[in-house]
Amino acid sequence: MNSHPQSIRLSDEQAAQIGAKIWQNQSGHTIEGLTAWNIGEEFASLGIGHFIWYPAARRGPFEESFPPLLRFLATNGIQIPDWLKNSESCPWPDRSRFLAEQTSPRMGELRSLLAGTVPLQARFAAGRLEAALPKMLQAAQPAEREKVGRNFYRVAAEPLGPFALVDYVNFKGEGTLESERYKGEGWGLLQVLEAMREGPALVEFQRAAGSVLSRRVKNSPPERIGESRWLPIWKNRIRTYAE
């Protein structure tokens, strides 16, 4: 398994293509979709992959990914507006305040930043993926580690494989956090790779992802009521992996 070369290296063209695909999958390639706050959620969802940003003193079970994205953009020479660079937490305390500022100058600056950095956001998502495999192998049961690594590289070797892996890990996480479990079962990339069987890699990845997401909905707790409404949307998204 360690003999495999590093599998995710995006050219400028690939970064642009993957960024556009993720943006389309997440929010229909709309500018407004780059800044969202879904009903029933405690955080803003920003950028092509709806990177999570929590308000101050409001944390949840999901990994916060927007502040690391901002640092990545700044490291790559992108000018970050001062109000955004200096915000330790999401400046909007709740969904109602967020929605009330849809036409504000701050929201306009945020959308402009996000619309202008799509390939870099794809590279950021790919970087998360590169960091995910060692963490997934560590989190997997010892007997499953060889299978997880093999399936990762099987998918990555396909023409659309990097997109499928990057999109899913950005979409539903790595699957390594104990907090991202319902009834002890996760729904991240690790669980999808574990659920894959033999057969065409992308077809199996798509099938396994659908199975894992269906299990998540079945296991969802009462306070997350209504997750079933997302399942058709999620399954439409994963269909793009084998198309």
N, C-alpha and C positions, 0 to 999 in steps of 0.2 A: 504493500500500500504506500509506503514511503518512497517507493521508486517512481511514482507518478510525477511528472513535471507539474509545475504550477499551472492550473488550467484556465484561470480567468485573467486575461490580458486584453483590454479593450483598445482597439484603434479609435481614432477620432470619429471615423464613420460609424463604427459599432456603438460607441458611446452615444452618438446622436440618435441612432436608430433605436437602441434600447431605451433611452430616455423618452423618446416619442411614444414607444409602445407602452411603457409604464404609465405615462401621463394619460394616454388613451384609456388604458385599463382602469385607472383609478378615478378619473373624473372627466372622461369624454373629451380630453384635449381642450378644455375650456380654461380661460384665464381665471374666471371666478372659482373654478374647481381647485385652483392652487391654494385657496384659503378656505378651509371648511371647518365646521364644528358640528358633528353629527348629534342628532337628538339622543339624549340619554347618556352621552359620554361626558367625561370630566376634563377634556383636553381639546385643544385645537389640533387639527390635522392639516399640515402645511407641505407644499411642494408637490412634485410629480408623484411621489409615493406616499403622500399624507404622513409625513414624519411627525411624530407626536411631540407636543409641547404643553406641559402642565402649568397652570397658574401657581402662584406662590401658595405654599402650605396645602396644596391639593395634589397628592400623589396617588397612584393607583398601581395595579399589578403589571401594567405594560411598560416596556422599556422606553424611556424618553430618548428620542433620536434627533429632534430638531436642533438643540444646542450643539451637538457634535457636527451637524451639517453646517451650521454657521461658521464654526471654527475651521472646517475643511474649506469652505468657500474663501474665507479670509486668507488662509494659508496659500491658496492658489491665486492670490492677487485680486480678489473681488472686493470692491469697496462696499462695506456694510454700513448702512445708515447708523448714525450715532445712537439714536433711540433704541435701535434693535441690538446693536453691539453691546450696549450697556444694560440690557434687560436680562437679569439673572433668571427670571421666570416669565411666562407668558403675560404680557401686560394687560390682557383682558381677563377679568376674574371669573367670568362665566359666559355661557353661550349667548344670553340675551345682550350683554354688553358687546360681545364680539359681533353679533348681527347688527347692532345699532351703528356700528362703524364701517359698514360695508362700502360707503362712498367717502370715507375720511382720507386725508392725505397720507396717514400712516399705512392704511390698508393699500392704498395705491402704490406706495413705495415698496411695500412687502411683495405685492404681486409683480411689480416690475423686476425686482431682484430675482424672484423665483422663475419668471418667464424667460429671463435672460441667462439662466445658468442651468438649463436642462441637461446638457451633456455632463457637466460637472456633478450634478445630482446623481446621474447614472453611475459615474465613477465612484461617488461616495457609497452608493448602494452596493456596487461591486466590491468595494473595500470592506464593507460589512460582511459580505459573503466570504471573502478571503479569510477574514478573522473568525468566521463561524465554524469552519470545518474542525480545527483543533478543539474548540470548545464542545462541538457536538460529539466528537470521538471520546472526549473525556466524560461527557454526560451519559453516553450510551452504555448499556451493559457490556461487559467485556466480550461476551459471545457475539454481540451485534456489531462490534466496531469494524471488523473487516468488511462486512456487508455494507455498512453505511459509507465507508470510504470508497468502495468499489462502485456503488450506485451513484455517488456524487460525481465521480469521474466519467462514468457511463453517460450521464446526462450532459455533463460539460462538453463532451466530445461531439455532441450533435450540433448541427448548424444553428438551431434555435436554443440549444442547451444553456448557454450563458444567460440569455434573456429569461428563460424559465426559472433558473436558480435565483438570479438576482431579483426577479419580480416576486417570487414566492417568499424569499427570506425578508424582503422589504414589506411584503403584504401581511404575512402572518408570523414573522420572527423566526428565530433559530430553533426554538423548541427546547432550550436548555434551562430556562428559568422555572423553578418550582412554583413561582407565583402565577405562571401562565399555564395552569392546569385546571381542568374541571374533572372532579372525581378521580384525580390522580393521573389523568391522561391529557397529554398536550396535543397541539395542532400545528406545530412549527415545521420547519424544514427537516429537522431530525426525525420527526415522526413519519413524515412522508417517505424519506429515504428508507426507513425501517420497514414501511408497509409495501415497498415495491417488490414485485416478483420478477421472474425472468421474462424476457420478451423485449420488443422495441423500447428503447429507453424512455423516449418522450411520451409514448403512449402509456407506459407503465407509470411514469411520474404523474401524468394527468389523472389516471385512474386512482392511484394511491392518494393524491391530494384530495380528490372528491370524497373518498372514503373517510379520510381523516377529518375533513371539514364537516361531513355529515355527523360523525361521532361527536364533534365539538357541540353542535347544535343540540343533539340528543342529551348530552351531559350538562348543558348550560343551567346555571342555578336560577331560582325564581327572580332574584334581583336583576338578572340580565334578560328578563322576559322579552320576547320578540326577536331573538336572534334568528329564528327560522325564516324571518322575512329577508334576511341577507343571503341565505343559502343559494337561491337561484342566481343572484348577482355574482356570488363567489364562483359558482360553477361555470358561468359564462366567462368569467375571467380566466379560469384555468384551461378552458377550451383553446385559448389562444396559444398555449404552449406547444400543441402538436399540430398547429395549422401552418 
